[in-house]
Amino acid sequence: RSGHDIIPMDALGEPYQRLARHRKLGGAVQATANFLDTTAASVTLLLRQQPLVRLAVFLYLVLIHLYVYFLLARMQRQALMLLAGQEKGAAAGAGLQGHDANALPH
């Protein structure tokens, strides 16, 4: 890995520089940026070298998307059933207009 592939943190622009020079947050910002950079480089290297890990990550992403799809479909079905029940109740309530709904039949 050559040194010219790495972007120095000084080149990240003024917003980062302002945070990095901040009296209270500067050290934490720099430490977090270094940690994220190191972790991302390690994960990238692992994914490049290990095809089985790439496959596992791909399968994980597919399964997460299928799970979210299932949840959304289930919630939509429940919402439609609830909406249909409310419409039925409104239609039944419209037939009782002018009558006391709490009155007992004689």
C-alpha contacts under 8 A as a table, 3 or more apart, distances in Angstrom:
res1	aa1	res2	aa2	distance
1	R	5	D	7.36
2	S	5	D	5.90
2	S	6	I	7.89
3	G	6	I	5.84
4	H	7	I	7.41
7	I	11	A	6.82
8	P	11	A	5.58
8	P	12	L	7.42
9	M	12	L	5.43
10	D	13	G	6.96
10	D	17	Q	6.94
12	L	15	P	7.96
12	L	16	Y	6.16
12	L	17	Q	7.46
13	G	16	Y	5.80
13	G	17	Q	6.32
14	E	17	Q	4.88
14	E	18	R	5.98
15	P	18	R	5.22
15	P	19	L	6.39
16	Y	19	L	5.12
16	Y	20	A	5.97
17	Q	20	A	4.95
17	Q	21	R	6.08
18	R	21	R	5.29
18	R	22	H	6.20
19	L	22	H	5.08
19	L	25	L	6.76
19	L	26	G	5.76
19	L	29	V	6.77
20	A	25	L	7.07
20	A	26	G	4.07
20	A	27	G	6.82
20	A	29	V	5.84
20	A	30	Q	6.01
21	R	25	L	7.88
21	R	26	G	5.10
22	H	25	L	5.40
22	H	26	G	4.64
23	R	26	G	5.96
24	K	27	G	7.44
25	L	28	A	5.37
25	L	29	V	6.04
26	G	29	V	5.21
26	G	30	Q	6.22
27	G	30	Q	5.25
27	G	31	A	6.02
28	A	31	A	5.05
28	A	32	T	5.94
29	V	32	T	5.18
29	V	33	A	6.07
30	Q	33	A	5.09
30	Q	34	N	6.10
31	A	34	N	5.13
31	A	35	F	6.08
32	T	35	F	5.02
32	T	36	L	6.08
33	A	36	L	5.21
33	A	37	D	6.05
34	N	37	D	5.08
34	N	38	T	6.04
35	F	38	T	5.21
35	F	39	T	6.02
36	L	39	T	5.12
36	L	40	A	5.97
37	D	40	A	5.23
37	D	41	A	6.15
38	T	41	A	5.18
38	T	42	S	6.18
39	T	42	S	5.10
39	T	43	V	6.13
40	A	43	V	5.17
40	A	44	T	6.01
41	A	44	T	5.11
41	A	45	L	6.13
42	S	45	L	5.14
42	S	46	L	6.14
43	V	46	L	5.00
43	V	47	L	6.11
44	T	47	L	5.14
44	T	48	R	6.15
45	L	48	R	5.10
45	L	49	Q	6.20
46	L	49	Q	5.27
46	L	50	Q	5.88
46	L	53	V	7.65
47	L	50	Q	5.46
47	L	51	P	6.89
47	L	53	V	6.19
47	L	54	R	5.51
48	R	51	P	7.25
48	R	54	R	7.87
50	Q	53	V	5.39
50	Q	54	R	6.56
51	P	54	R	4.99
51	P	55	L	6.23
52	L	55	L	5.04
52	L	56	A	6.17
53	V	56	A	4.96
53	V	57	V	6.14
54	R	57	V	5.20
54	R	58	F	6.15
55	L	58	F	5.05
55	L	59	L	6.12
56	A	59	L	5.13
56	A	60	Y	6.03
57	V	60	Y	5.00
57	V	61	L	6.22
58	F	61	L	5.20
58	F	62	V	6.28
59	L	62	V	5.06
59	L	63	L	6.08
60	Y	63	L	5.17
60	Y	64	I	6.11
61	L	64	I	5.15
61	L	65	H	6.22
62	V	65	H	5.19
62	V	66	L	6.23
63	L	66	L	5.04
63	L	67	Y	6.08
64	I	67	Y	5.07
64	I	68	V	6.23
65	H	68	V	5.19
65	H	69	Y	6.11
66	L	69	Y	4.97
66	L	70	F	6.12
67	Y	70	F	5.06
67	Y	71	L	6.23
68	V	71	L	5.05
68	V	72	L	6.12
69	Y	72	L	5.17
69	Y	73	A	6.10
70	F	73	A	5.17
70	F	74	R	6.11
71	L	74	R	5.12
71	L	75	M	6.08
72	L	75	M	5.10
72	L	76	Q	6.01
73	A	76	Q	5.09
73	A	77	R	6.20
74	R	77	R	5.15
74	R	78	Q	6.28
75	M	78	Q	5.08
75	M	79	A	6.07
76	Q	79	A	5.02
76	Q	80	L	6.12
77	R	80	L	5.16
77	R	81	M	6.20
78	Q	81	M	5.10
78	Q	82	L	6.12
79	A	82	L	5.05
79	A	83	L	6.06
80	L	83	L	4.98
80	L	84	A	6.05
81	M	84	A	5.07
81	M	85	G	6.16
82	L	85	G	5.07
82	L	86	Q	6.25
83	L	86	Q	5.09
83	L	87	E	6.21
84	A	87	E	5.09
84	A	88	K	6.20
85	G	88	K	5.08
85	G	89	G	6.16
86	Q	89	G	4.99
86	Q	90	A	6.07
87	E	90	A	5.00
87	E	91	A	6.11
88	K	91	A	5.07
88	K	92	A	6.13
89	G	92	A	5.07
89	G	93	G	5.97
90	A	93	G	4.93
90	A	94	A	6.08
91	A	94	A	5.08
91	A	95	G	6.73
92	A	95	G	5.37
92	A	96	L	6.95
93	G	96	L	5.23
93	G	97	Q	6.76
94	A	97	Q	5.44
96	L	99	H	5.42
96	L	100	D	7.64
96	L	101	A	6.88
100	D	103	A	5.37
